Amino acid sequence: MKKKMANLSLTAMLNRCFRYSFSKAGLRSSTMDLGDGTVMHIWVPKVHIKSRPTLILIHGIGANAMWQWNDFVSPLMSRFNVYVPDLLFFGDSYTSRPERSEQFQAQCVMRVMEAHGVTVMNVVGISYGGFVGYSLAAQFKERVEKLVLCCAGVCLEDKDMEEGMLQVKSVDEAVSILLPQTPQKMRELMKISFYKPRKGVPTCFLNDFIREMCSEHLQERKELIQALHKDRKLSNLPKITQPTLLIWGEHDQIFPLELGHRLER
């Protein structure tokens, strides 16, 4: 009995609850081998209703897609065919290929959508997922009808960090917080991620979350963040023509509101 209690993971239990919630909302888990060393996991409708538009929800850096979209899936399912992919190196998605750009992530999302027979879609991306969503809209102009970007600093420039716009001073510092490996770093992440961060979270839970959600594919996730910032310039950002809605947190500390105004301009 003591041994069983020692192996109990609240994070794993919550993950199972999210799986049940997604299934109850009308989604099923699908894992597809794209044939080039890339495997994509995605939640897809149990029944795709042709009269409804398709909506893709793309998560940011953090745990898997369920943790970021659980509260939204059920209400959206009444109006859309909702698809929720795990990006590469999150959840059950991975690749043996060396590419780490948001452009490659977008191509893999499109390939798994095509494999499920979906060719036209609307896209919502939050934070890092917004970078991928923007790239989807740029690369597949005829397939992405509308785009929603939530706190996604796609117009970020590498010099913004040096000039003090962001909370961190270097990519390495960003990596240490966005991919926390200690309770202290986890608390730093919570502090900048939430306007009113929850206080008093037990260290044992933080350690459990890090072990369950932040340890796998750590090096590859670091490379994703590094690729996002490397030589990034606004002048290189491709133009998109789709109707786009920007949603931003007034007090966002990861991608400050100024980046939203810059993108709007």
Accessible surface in RSA format (square Angstrom, percent):
REM  Atomic radii and reference values for relative SASA: ProtOr
REM  Chains: A
REM  Algorithm: Lee & Richards
REM  Probe-radius: 1.40
REM  Slices: 20
REM RES _ NUM      All-atoms   Total-Side   Main-Chain    Non-polar    All polar
REM                ABS   REL    ABS   REL    ABS   REL    ABS   REL    ABS   REL
RES MET A   1   173.80  90.0 132.48  87.7  41.31  98.4 112.31  95.5  61.48  81.5
RES LYS A   2   185.69  90.6 176.74 108.4   8.95  21.3 123.06 110.8  62.62  66.7
RES LYS A   3   162.97  79.5 154.55  94.8   8.42  20.0 103.14  92.8  59.83  63.7
RES LYS A   4   160.85  78.5 149.57  91.8  11.28  26.9  96.09  86.5  64.76  69.0
RES MET A   5   114.23  59.2 102.88  68.1  11.36  27.0  83.48  71.0  30.76  40.7
RES ALA A   6    85.09  78.2  44.63  68.9  40.46  92.0  57.23  80.6  27.85  73.8
RES ASN A   7   110.29  76.1  83.80  81.0  26.50  63.8  31.57  76.0  78.72  76.1
RES LEU A   8    99.94  55.7  75.23  53.8  24.71  62.1  80.04  56.2  19.90  53.6
RES SER A   9    11.89  10.0   8.08  10.8   3.81   8.8   8.27  17.6   3.62   5.1
RES LEU A  10    89.71  50.0  85.70  61.3   4.01  10.1  86.03  60.4   3.67   9.9
RES THR A  11     0.00   0.0   0.00   0.0   0.00   0.0   0.00   0.0   0.00   0.0
RES ALA A  12    24.53  22.6  20.94  32.3   3.59   8.2  23.78  33.5   0.76   2.0
RES MET A  13    73.01  37.8  72.83  48.2   0.18   0.4  40.79  34.7  32.23  42.7
RES LEU A  14    58.77  32.7  58.77  42.0   0.00   0.0  58.77  41.3   0.00   0.0
RES ASN A  15    29.20  20.1  29.20  28.2   0.00   0.0   1.82   4.4  27.38  26.5
RES ARG A  16   139.03  58.4 133.38  68.0   5.65  13.5  66.40  90.8  72.63  44.0
RES CYS A  17    68.25  51.6  60.87  67.9   7.38  17.4  21.61  54.7  46.64  50.3
RES PHE A  18    35.28  17.7  35.28  21.9   0.00   0.0  35.28  21.4   0.00   0.0
RES ARG A  19    92.78  39.0  91.13  46.5   1.66   3.9  28.42  38.8  64.36  39.0
RES TYR A  20   147.55  68.9 141.59  80.6   5.96  15.5 112.89  84.8  34.65  42.7
RES SER A  21    39.68  33.5  34.28  45.8   5.40  12.4  16.41  34.9  23.27  32.6
RES PHE A  22     0.80   0.4   0.53   0.3   0.27   0.7   0.80   0.5   0.00   0.0
RES SER A  23    41.53  35.1  40.53  54.1   1.00   2.3  17.01  36.2  24.52  34.4
RES LYS A  24   160.33  78.2 125.17  76.8  35.15  83.7  83.45  75.1  76.88  81.9
RES ALA A  25    22.42  20.6   2.49   3.8  19.93  45.3  11.20  15.8  11.21  29.7
RES GLY A  26    20.73  25.6   0.00   N/A  20.73  25.6  19.04  52.3   1.69   3.8
RES LEU A  27     0.12   0.1   0.00   0.0   0.12   0.3   0.00   0.0   0.12   0.3
RES ARG A  28   111.61  46.9 108.04  55.1   3.57   8.5  43.64  59.6  67.97  41.2
RES SER A  29    45.97  38.8  21.93  29.3  24.04  55.4  13.16  28.0  32.80  46.0
RES SER A  30    13.47  11.4   7.95  10.6   5.52  12.7   5.81  12.4   7.66  10.7
RES THR A  31    82.49  58.7  50.22  50.9  32.28  76.9  37.59  50.5  44.91  67.9
RES MET A  32    54.11  28.0  51.35  34.0   2.76   6.6  49.20  41.8   4.91   6.5
RES ASP A  33   103.50  72.5  77.84  77.5  25.65  60.7  31.54  74.2  71.95  71.8
RES LEU A  34    26.96  15.0   6.24   4.5  20.73  52.1  11.31   7.9  15.65  42.1
RES GLY A  35    67.92  83.8   0.00   N/A  67.92  83.8  33.12  90.9  34.80  77.9
RES ASP A  36    44.25  31.0  25.02  24.9  19.23  45.5  35.30  83.1   8.95   8.9
RES GLY A  37    35.42  43.7   0.00   N/A  35.42  43.7  25.70  70.5   9.72  21.8
RES THR A  38     0.01   0.0   0.00   0.0   0.01   0.0   0.00   0.0   0.01   0.0
RES VAL A  39    19.65  12.9  19.65  17.8   0.00   0.0  19.65  17.1   0.00   0.0
RES MET A  40     0.00   0.0   0.00   0.0   0.00   0.0   0.00   0.0   0.00   0.0
RES HIS A  41     3.61   2.0   3.61   2.5   0.00   0.0   3.47   3.6   0.14   0.2
RES ILE A  42     0.00   0.0   0.00   0.0   0.00   0.0   0.00   0.0   0.00   0.0
RES TRP A  43     7.96   3.2   7.96   3.9   0.00   0.0   6.28   3.3   1.68   2.7
RES VAL A  44     2.93   1.9   2.93   2.7   0.00   0.0   2.93   2.5   0.00   0.0
RES PRO A  45     7.93   5.8   1.44   1.3   6.49  23.6   1.44   1.2   6.49  40.4
RES LYS A  46   107.68  52.5  82.30  50.5  25.39  60.4  51.86  46.7  55.83  59.5
RES VAL A  47   111.13  73.1  98.65  89.3  12.48  30.1 102.38  89.0   8.75  23.7
RES HIS A  48    74.14  40.5  52.65  36.6  21.49  55.0  34.95  36.0  39.20  45.6
RES ILE A  49    64.46  36.7  60.89  45.4   3.57   8.6  64.46  46.4   0.00   0.0
RES LYS A  50   196.37  95.8 166.39 102.1  29.97  71.4 111.34 100.2  85.02  90.6
RES SER A  51   104.84  88.6  62.71  83.7  42.13  97.1  57.52 122.5  47.33  66.3
RES ARG A  52    81.40  34.2  73.17  37.3   8.23  19.6  12.96  17.7  68.44  41.5
RES PRO A  53    63.93  46.6  51.53  47.0  12.41  45.1  63.30  52.3   0.63   3.9
RES THR A  54     9.13   6.5   5.71   5.8   3.41   8.1   0.54   0.7   8.59  13.0
RES LEU A  55    11.82   6.6  11.82   8.5   0.00   0.0  11.82   8.3   0.00   0.0
RES ILE A  56     0.00   0.0   0.00   0.0   0.00   0.0   0.00   0.0   0.00   0.0
RES LEU A  57     1.28   0.7   1.28   0.9   0.00   0.0   1.28   0.9   0.00   0.0
RES ILE A  58     0.00   0.0   0.00   0.0   0.00   0.0   0.00   0.0   0.00   0.0
RES HIS A  59     0.00   0.0   0.00   0.0   0.00   0.0   0.00   0.0   0.00   0.0
RES GLY A  60     1.27   1.6   0.00   N/A   1.27   1.6   1.27   3.5   0.00   0.0
RES ILE A  61    33.37  19.0  12.66   9.4  20.71  49.9  12.66   9.1  20.71  56.2
RES GLY A  62    22.53  27.8   0.00   N/A  22.53  27.8  21.63  59.3   0.91   2.0
RES ALA A  63     6.37   5.9   1.91   2.9   4.46  10.2   2.79   3.9   3.58   9.5
RES ASN A  64    13.50   9.3  12.20  11.8   1.30   3.1   2.58   6.2  10.91  10.5
RES ALA A  65     0.16   0.1   0.16   0.2   0.00   0.0   0.16   0.2   0.00   0.0
RES MET A  66     6.48   3.4   6.46   4.3   0.02   0.0   6.46   5.5   0.02   0.0
RES TRP A  67    58.37  23.4  32.79  15.9  25.58  60.1  32.79  17.5  25.58  41.5
RES GLN A  68    50.39  28.2  32.00  23.4  18.39  43.8  27.21  57.9  23.18  17.6
RES TRP A  69    11.95   4.8  11.95   5.8   0.00   0.0  11.95   6.4   0.00   0.0
RES ASN A  70    31.01  21.4  24.11  23.3   6.90  16.6   3.42   8.2  27.59  26.7
RES ASP A  71   116.91  81.9  93.71  93.3  23.20  54.9  29.00  68.2  87.91  87.7
RES PHE A  72   103.39  51.7 103.17  63.9   0.22   0.6 103.39  62.7   0.00   0.0
RES VAL A  73     1.61   1.1   1.61   1.5   0.00   0.0   1.61   1.4   0.00   0.0
RES SER A  74    69.59  58.8  60.75  81.1   8.84  20.4  25.60  54.5  43.99  61.6
RES PRO A  75    85.88  62.6  66.52  60.6  19.37  70.4  78.46  64.8   7.42  46.1
RES LEU A  76    46.78  26.1  46.47  33.2   0.30   0.8  46.78  32.9   0.00   0.0
RES MET A  77    26.88  13.9  24.50  16.2   2.38   5.7  24.66  21.0   2.22   2.9
RES SER A  78    76.97  65.0  54.10  72.2  22.87  52.7  48.70 103.7  28.26  39.6
RES ARG A  79   170.71  71.7 161.39  82.3   9.33  22.2  51.57  70.5 119.14  72.2
RES PHE A  80    38.28  19.2  37.45  23.2   0.83   2.2  37.45  22.7   0.83   2.4
RES ASN A  81     2.85   2.0   2.10   2.0   0.75   1.8   0.75   1.8   2.10   2.0
RES VAL A  82     0.00   0.0   0.00   0.0   0.00   0.0   0.00   0.0   0.00   0.0
RES TYR A  83     6.04   2.8   6.04   3.4   0.00   0.0   0.29   0.2   5.75   7.1
RES VAL A  84     0.00   0.0   0.00   0.0   0.00   0.0   0.00   0.0   0.00   0.0
RES PRO A  85     0.00   0.0   0.00   0.0   0.00   0.0   0.00   0.0   0.00   0.0
RES ASP A  86     5.47   3.8   5.47   5.4   0.00   0.0   0.04   0.1   5.43   5.4
RES LEU A  87     0.00   0.0   0.00   0.0   0.00   0.0   0.00   0.0   0.00   0.0
RES LEU A  88     1.80   1.0   1.80   1.3   0.00   0.0   1.80   1.3   0.00   0.0
RES PHE A  89     2.80   1.4   2.80   1.7   0.00   0.0   2.80   1.7   0.00   0.0
RES PHE A  90     0.25   0.1   0.00   0.0   0.25   0.7   0.25   0.2   0.00   0.0
RES GLY A  91    28.67  35.4   0.00   N/A  28.67  35.4  14.24  39.1  14.43  32.3
RES ASP A  92    79.08  55.4  72.44  72.1   6.64  15.7  17.97  42.3  61.11  60.9
RES SER A  93     0.28   0.2   0.00   0.0   0.28   0.6   0.00   0.0   0.28   0.4
RES TYR A  94   100.32  46.8 100.32  57.1   0.00   0.0  65.10  48.9  35.22  43.4
RES THR A  95    10.54   7.5   0.00   0.0  10.54  25.1   0.21   0.3  10.32  15.6
RES SER A  96    98.15  82.9  59.50  79.4  38.65  89.0  54.74 116.6  43.41  60.8
RES ARG A  97    81.28  34.1  78.51  40.0   2.77   6.6  17.56  24.0  63.72  38.6
RES PRO A  98   112.04  81.7  93.31  85.1  18.73  68.1  99.21  81.9  12.83  79.7
RES GLU A  99    59.61  34.2  51.28  38.8   8.33  19.8  38.39  74.3  21.22  17.3
RES ARG A 100    43.46  18.2  35.80  18.3   7.66  18.2  14.58  19.9  28.87  17.5
RES SER A 101    37.51  31.7  35.89  47.9   1.62   3.7  28.15  59.9   9.36  13.1
RES GLU A 102    11.77   6.8  10.52   8.0   1.24   3.0   1.08   2.1  10.68   8.7
RES GLN A 103    77.42  43.3  77.42  56.6   0.00   0.0  33.54  71.4  43.88  33.3
RES PHE A 104    11.31   5.7  10.75   6.7   0.56   1.5  11.02   6.7   0.29   0.8
RES GLN A 105     1.23   0.7   1.23   0.9   0.00   0.0   1.17   2.5   0.06   0.0
RES ALA A 106     0.00   0.0   0.00   0.0   0.00   0.0   0.00   0.0   0.00   0.0
RES GLN A 107    67.61  37.8  66.92  48.9   0.69   1.6  16.29  34.7  51.32  38.9
RES CYS A 108     0.00   0.0   0.00   0.0   0.00   0.0   0.00   0.0   0.00   0.0
RES VAL A 109     0.00   0.0   0.00   0.0   0.00   0.0   0.00   0.0   0.00   0.0
RES MET A 110     2.12   1.1   2.12   1.4   0.00   0.0   2.12   1.8   0.00   0.0
RES ARG A 111    77.90  32.7  73.73  37.6   4.18   9.9  36.09  49.3  41.81  25.3
RES VAL A 112     0.00   0.0   0.00   0.0   0.00   0.0   0.00   0.0   0.00   0.0
RES MET A 113     0.00   0.0   0.00   0.0   0.00   0.0   0.00   0.0   0.00   0.0
RES GLU A 114    69.79  40.1  53.53  40.5  16.25  38.7  21.60  41.8  48.19  39.3
RES ALA A 115    56.17  51.6  16.15  24.9  40.02  91.0  29.61  41.7  26.56  70.3
RES HIS A 116    43.08  23.5  15.99  11.1  27.09  69.3  21.37  22.0  21.71  25.3
RES GLY A 117    64.73  79.8   0.00   N/A  64.73  79.8  34.54  94.8  30.19  67.6
RES VAL A 118     8.22   5.4   5.22   4.7   3.00   7.2   8.22   7.1   0.00   0.0
RES THR A 119    77.42  55.1  74.85  75.9   2.58   6.1  50.49  67.8  26.94  40.7
RES VAL A 120    68.95  45.4  59.84  54.2   9.10  21.9  59.84  52.0   9.10  24.7
RES MET A 121     0.93   0.5   0.00   0.0   0.93   2.2   0.93   0.8   0.00   0.0
RES ASN A 122    17.25  11.9  17.25  16.7   0.00   0.0   8.98  21.6   8.26   8.0
RES VAL A 123     0.75   0.5   0.00   0.0   0.75   1.8   0.00   0.0   0.75   2.0
RES VAL A 124    18.94  12.5  18.94  17.1   0.00   0.0  18.94  16.5   0.00   0.0
RES GLY A 125     0.00   0.0   0.00   N/A   0.00   0.0   0.00   0.0   0.00   0.0
RES ILE A 126    58.97  33.6  58.97  43.9   0.00   0.0  58.97  42.5   0.00   0.0
RES SER A 127    29.14  24.6  29.14  38.9   0.00   0.0  16.28  34.7  12.86  18.0
RES TYR A 128     3.52   1.6   3.37   1.9   0.15   0.4   3.29   2.5   0.23   0.3
RES GLY A 129     0.00   0.0   0.00   N/A   0.00   0.0   0.00   0.0   0.00   0.0
RES GLY A 130     0.00   0.0   0.00   N/A   0.00   0.0   0.00   0.0   0.00   0.0
RES PHE A 131     2.08   1.0   0.00   0.0   2.08   5.4   0.38   0.2   1.70   4.9
RES VAL A 132     0.00   0.0   0.00   0.0   0.00   0.0   0.00   0.0   0.00   0.0
RES GLY A 133     0.00   0.0   0.00   N/A   0.00   0.0   0.00   0.0   0.00   0.0
RES TYR A 134    16.04   7.5  16.04   9.1   0.00   0.0   7.67   5.8   8.37  10.3
RES SER A 135     6.79   5.7   4.16   5.6   2.63   6.1   5.46  11.6   1.33   1.9
RES LEU A 136     0.00   0.0   0.00   0.0   0.00   0.0   0.00   0.0   0.00   0.0
RES ALA A 137     0.00   0.0   0.00   0.0   0.00   0.0   0.00   0.0   0.00   0.0
RES ALA A 138    16.01  14.7   4.74   7.3  11.28  25.7   4.97   7.0  11.04  29.2
RES GLN A 139    67.14  37.5  33.82  24.7  33.31  79.3  29.49  62.8  37.65  28.6
RES PHE A 140    44.30  22.2  39.60  24.5   4.70  12.2  44.30  26.9   0.00   0.0
RES LYS A 141    91.50  44.6  75.48  46.3  16.03  38.2  71.19  64.1  20.31  21.6
RES GLU A 142   157.42  90.4 134.31 101.6  23.12  55.0  64.52 124.8  92.90  75.9
RES ARG A 143    79.44  33.4  79.44  40.5   0.00   0.0   8.58  11.7  70.86  42.9
RES VAL A 144     1.98   1.3   0.00   0.0   1.98   4.8   0.14   0.1   1.85   5.0
RES GLU A 145    90.42  51.9  78.99  59.8  11.42  27.2  28.03  54.2  62.39  50.9
RES LYS A 146   121.93  59.5 121.40  74.5   0.53   1.3  64.86  58.4  57.07  60.8
RES LEU A 147     1.59   0.9   0.00   0.0   1.59   4.0   0.13   0.1   1.47   3.9
RES VAL A 148    32.08  21.1  32.08  29.0   0.00   0.0  32.08  27.9   0.00   0.0
RES LEU A 149     0.56   0.3   0.56   0.4   0.00   0.0   0.56   0.4   0.00   0.0
RES CYS A 150    18.09  13.7  18.09  20.2   0.00   0.0   5.06  12.8  13.03  14.1
RES CYS A 151    27.04  20.5  26.57  29.6   0.47   1.1   6.72  17.0  20.32  21.9
RES ALA A 152     0.00   0.0   0.00   0.0   0.00   0.0   0.00   0.0   0.00   0.0
RES GLY A 153     0.00   0.0   0.00   N/A   0.00   0.0   0.00   0.0   0.00   0.0
RES VAL A 154     2.52   1.7   0.87   0.8   1.64   4.0   0.87   0.8   1.64   4.4
RES CYS A 155     0.48   0.4   0.01   0.0   0.47   1.1   0.47   1.2   0.01   0.0
RES LEU A 156     1.37   0.8   0.86   0.6   0.51   1.3   0.86   0.6   0.51   1.4
RES GLU A 157    28.30  16.2  27.37  20.7   0.92   2.2   0.57   1.1  27.73  22.6
RES ASP A 158    45.27  31.7  38.48  38.3   6.78  16.0  18.07  42.5  27.19  27.1
RES LYS A 159    98.77  48.2  98.28  60.3   0.50   1.2  44.98  40.5  53.79  57.3
RES ASP A 160     2.96   2.1   2.70   2.7   0.26   0.6   0.26   0.6   2.70   2.7
RES MET A 161    12.03   6.2  11.03   7.3   1.00   2.4   6.05   5.1   5.98   7.9
RES GLU A 162   145.11  83.3 107.71  81.5  37.39  89.0  45.17  87.4  99.94  81.6
RES GLU A 163   125.11  71.8  86.72  65.6  38.39  91.4  44.72  86.5  80.39  65.6
RES GLY A 164    39.10  48.2   0.00   N/A  39.10  48.2  14.68  40.3  24.43  54.7
RES MET A 165    56.30  29.2  30.97  20.5  25.33  60.3  41.47  35.3  14.83  19.6
RES LEU A 166    12.25   6.8   7.19   5.1   5.05  12.7   7.97   5.6   4.27  11.5
RES GLN A 167   101.67  56.9  78.64  57.5  23.04  54.9  11.70  24.9  89.97  68.2
RES VAL A 168    13.68   9.0  13.68  12.4   0.00   0.0  13.68  11.9   0.00   0.0
RES LYS A 169   138.01  67.3 121.94  74.8  16.07  38.3  90.39  81.4  47.61  50.7
RES SER A 170    48.87  41.3  45.07  60.1   3.80   8.8  38.80  82.6  10.07  14.1
RES VAL A 171    40.84  26.9  37.56  34.0   3.28   7.9  37.56  32.6   3.28   8.9
RES ASP A 172   104.67  73.3  97.56  97.1   7.11  16.8  31.03  73.0  73.64  73.4
RES GLU A 173    63.67  36.6  57.53  43.5   6.15  14.6  25.64  49.6  38.03  31.1
RES ALA A 174     6.09   5.6   5.23   8.1   0.86   2.0   6.09   8.6   0.00   0.0
RES VAL A 175    11.09   7.3  11.05  10.0   0.04   0.1  11.05   9.6   0.04   0.1
RES SER A 176    38.80  32.8  29.67  39.6   9.13  21.0  35.92  76.5   2.88   4.0
RES ILE A 177    11.13   6.3  11.13   8.3   0.00   0.0  11.13   8.0   0.00   0.0
RES LEU A 178    35.07  19.5  31.27  22.4   3.79   9.5  31.29  22.0   3.78  10.2
RES LEU A 179     7.41   4.1   4.32   3.1   3.09   7.8   4.67   3.3   2.74   7.4
RES PRO A 180     1.65   1.2   1.65   1.5   0.00   0.0   1.65   1.4   0.00   0.0
RES GLN A 181    77.10  43.1  56.18  41.1  20.93  49.8  40.49  86.2  36.62  27.8
RES THR A 182    64.12  45.6  63.58  64.5   0.54   1.3  61.53  82.6   2.59   3.9
RES PRO A 183    27.82  20.3  27.82  25.4   0.00   0.0  27.82  23.0   0.00   0.0
RES GLN A 184   123.09  68.8 118.09  86.3   5.01  11.9  36.45  77.6  86.64  65.7
RES LYS A 185    58.46  28.5  58.46  35.9   0.00   0.0  32.80  29.5  25.67  27.3
RES MET A 186    18.66   9.7  18.66  12.3   0.00   0.0  18.66  15.9   0.00   0.0
RES ARG A 187   103.73  43.6  98.46  50.2   5.27  12.5  54.99  75.2  48.74  29.5
RES GLU A 188    53.70  30.8  51.04  38.6   2.67   6.3  31.54  61.0  22.16  18.1
RES LEU A 189    27.84  15.5  27.84  19.9   0.00   0.0  27.84  19.6   0.00   0.0
RES MET A 190    27.64  14.3  27.40  18.1   0.24   0.6  24.98  21.2   2.66   3.5
RES LYS A 191   141.77  69.2 139.06  85.3   2.70   6.4  81.72  73.6  60.05  64.0
RES ILE A 192    26.75  15.2  21.18  15.8   5.57  13.4  21.18  15.2   5.57  15.1
RES SER A 193    53.41  45.1  20.08  26.8  33.33  76.8  19.94  42.5  33.46  46.9
RES PHE A 194   115.66  57.9 110.43  68.4   5.24  13.6 114.33  69.3   1.34   3.8
RES TYR A 195   151.81  70.9 119.71  68.1  32.10  83.5  87.16  65.5  64.65  79.7
RES LYS A 196   172.25  84.0 145.87  89.5  26.37  62.8  91.82  82.6  80.42  85.7
RES PRO A 197    38.28  27.9  30.08  27.4   8.20  29.8  30.29  25.0   7.98  49.6
RES ARG A 198   189.57  79.6 170.98  87.2  18.60  44.3  56.92  77.8 132.66  80.4
RES LYS A 199   187.01  91.2 159.14  97.6  27.87  66.4 105.62  95.1  81.39  86.7
RES GLY A 200    76.13  93.9   0.00   N/A  76.13  93.9  42.84 117.6  33.28  74.5
RES VAL A 201    18.44  12.1  13.18  11.9   5.25  12.7  15.68  13.6   2.76   7.5
RES PRO A 202    78.50  57.2  68.14  62.1  10.37  37.7  78.50  64.8   0.00   0.0
RES THR A 203    62.82  44.7  58.44  59.2   4.38  10.4  39.78  53.4  23.04  34.8
RES CYS A 204    94.56  71.5  81.60  91.0  12.96  30.5  46.09 116.8  48.47  52.3
RES PHE A 205    48.76  24.4  45.29  28.0   3.48   9.0  48.76  29.6   0.00   0.0
RES LEU A 206     2.41   1.3   2.41   1.7   0.00   0.0   2.41   1.7   0.00   0.0
RES ASN A 207    62.21  42.9  59.41  57.4   2.80   6.7  15.69  37.8  46.52  45.0
RES ASP A 208    10.48   7.3  10.44  10.4   0.03   0.1   9.79  23.0   0.69   0.7
RES PHE A 209    24.47  12.2  24.47  15.2   0.00   0.0  24.47  14.8   0.00   0.0
RES ILE A 210    12.33   7.0  12.33   9.2   0.00   0.0  12.33   8.9   0.00   0.0
RES ARG A 211   141.74  59.5 127.07  64.8  14.67  34.9  69.25  94.6  72.50  43.9
RES GLU A 212    75.42  43.3  48.91  37.0  26.51  63.1   3.45   6.7  71.97  58.8
RES MET A 213    23.05  11.9  17.97  11.9   5.08  12.1  13.50  11.5   9.55  12.6
RES CYS A 214     9.94   7.5   8.95  10.0   0.99   2.3   1.21   3.1   8.73   9.4
RES SER A 215    54.84  46.3  38.96  52.0  15.89  36.6  30.64  65.3  24.20  33.9
RES GLU A 216   114.54  65.8 104.44  79.0  10.10  24.1  41.33  79.9  73.21  59.8
RES HIS A 217    49.71  27.2  37.80  26.3  11.90  30.5  30.94  31.9  18.77  21.8
RES LEU A 218    42.31  23.6  39.07  28.0   3.24   8.1  39.07  27.4   3.24   8.7
RES GLN A 219   100.11  56.0  96.76  70.7   3.35   8.0  50.09 106.6  50.02  37.9
RES GLU A 220    47.58  27.3  47.58  36.0   0.00   0.0   2.82   5.5  44.76  36.5
RES ARG A 221    12.51   5.3  12.51   6.4   0.00   0.0   0.40   0.5  12.10   7.3
RES LYS A 222    65.80  32.1  65.80  40.4   0.00   0.0  18.45  16.6  47.35  50.4
RES GLU A 223    51.94  29.8  49.88  37.7   2.06   4.9  18.61  36.0  33.33  27.2
RES LEU A 224     2.27   1.3   1.50   1.1   0.78   2.0   1.50   1.1   0.78   2.1
RES ILE A 225     2.95   1.7   2.71   2.0   0.25   0.6   2.95   2.1   0.00   0.0
RES GLN A 226    73.50  41.1  69.83  51.0   3.67   8.7  25.88  55.1  47.62  36.1
RES ALA A 227    37.49  34.5  17.58  27.1  19.91  45.3  22.89  32.2  14.60  38.7
RES LEU A 228    10.17   5.7   8.97   6.4   1.19   3.0   9.22   6.5   0.95   2.6
RES HIS A 229    17.27   9.4  15.81  11.0   1.46   3.7   5.89   6.1  11.38  13.2
RES LYS A 230   154.32  75.3 130.90  80.3  23.42  55.8  95.73  86.2  58.59  62.4
RES ASP A 231    91.40  64.0  80.73  80.3  10.67  25.2  24.33  57.3  67.07  66.9
RES ARG A 232    33.92  14.2  28.86  14.7   5.05  12.0  15.07  20.6  18.85  11.4
RES LYS A 233    98.22  47.9  93.75  57.5   4.47  10.6  69.94  63.0  28.27  30.1
RES LEU A 234    71.78  40.0  65.27  46.7   6.51  16.4  66.35  46.6   5.43  14.6
RES SER A 235   101.27  85.6  59.25  79.1  42.01  96.8  58.37 124.3  42.90  60.1
RES ASN A 236   105.32  72.6  79.17  76.5  26.15  63.0  31.21  75.1  74.12  71.6
RES LEU A 237    31.27  17.4  20.29  14.5  10.99  27.6  23.13  16.2   8.14  21.9
RES PRO A 238    64.09  46.7  53.52  48.8  10.57  38.4  63.91  52.8   0.18   1.1
RES LYS A 239   172.35  84.1 163.89 100.6   8.47  20.2 108.19  97.4  64.17  68.4
RES ILE A 240    37.64  21.4  13.90  10.4  23.74  57.2  13.90  10.0  23.74  64.4
RES THR A 241   112.65  80.1  80.85  82.0  31.80  75.8  72.75  97.7  39.89  60.3
RES GLN A 242    17.84  10.0   6.07   4.4  11.77  28.0   9.13  19.4   8.71   6.6
RES PRO A 243    88.48  64.5  74.18  67.6  14.30  52.0  87.28  72.1   1.20   7.5
RES THR A 244    55.99  39.8  18.66  18.9  37.33  89.0  19.78  26.6  36.20  54.7
RES LEU A 245   101.41  56.5  98.20  70.3   3.21   8.1 100.23  70.4   1.18   3.2
RES LEU A 246    52.55  29.3  29.20  20.9  23.35  58.7  29.23  20.5  23.32  62.8
RES ILE A 247    86.14  49.0  82.76  61.7   3.38   8.1  86.14  62.0   0.00   0.0
RES TRP A 248    39.31  15.8   9.18   4.4  30.13  70.7  10.22   5.4  29.09  47.2
RES GLY A 249    31.47  38.8   0.00   N/A  31.47  38.8  30.53  83.8   0.94   2.1
RES GLU A 250   130.91  75.2 109.53  82.9  21.38  50.9  33.64  65.1  97.27  79.4
RES HIS A 251   100.14  54.7  82.76  57.5  17.38  44.5  59.85  61.7  40.29  46.9
RES ASP A 252    34.05  23.8  14.88  14.8  19.17  45.3  13.86  32.6  20.19  20.1
RES GLN A 253    58.34  32.6  54.47  39.8   3.87   9.2  17.54  37.3  40.80  30.9
RES ILE A 254    42.53  24.2  34.68  25.8   7.85  18.9  38.35  27.6   4.17  11.3
RES PHE A 255    15.25   7.6  15.25   9.4   0.00   0.0  15.25   9.2   0.00   0.0
RES PRO A 256    23.77  17.3  23.57  21.5   0.20   0.7  23.77  19.6   0.00   0.0
RES LEU A 257    57.66  32.1  54.71  39.1   2.95   7.4  54.71  38.4   2.95   7.9
RES GLU A 258    71.48  41.0  66.71  50.5   4.78  11.4  32.63  63.1  38.85  31.7
RES LEU A 259     0.00   0.0   0.00   0.0   0.00   0.0   0.00   0.0   0.00   0.0
RES GLY A 260     5.80   7.2   0.00   N/A   5.80   7.2   4.81  13.2   0.99   2.2
RES HIS A 261    82.10  44.9  81.54  56.7   0.57   1.4  59.46  61.3  22.64  26.3
RES ARG A 262    39.82  16.7  32.52  16.6   7.30  17.4   7.21   9.9  32.61  19.8
RES LEU A 263    34.29  19.1  15.74  11.3  18.55  46.6  16.97  11.9  17.33  46.6
RES GLU A 264   129.82  74.5 101.45  76.8  28.37  67.6  37.36  72.3  92.46  75.5
RES ARG A 265   192.86  81.0 127.41  64.9  65.45 155.8  92.51 126.4 100.35  60.8
END  Absolute sums over single chains surface
CHAIN  1 A    13628.0      11116.5       2511.5       7676.8       5951.2
END  Absolute sums over all chains
TOTAL         13628.0      11116.5       2511.5       7676.8       5951.2
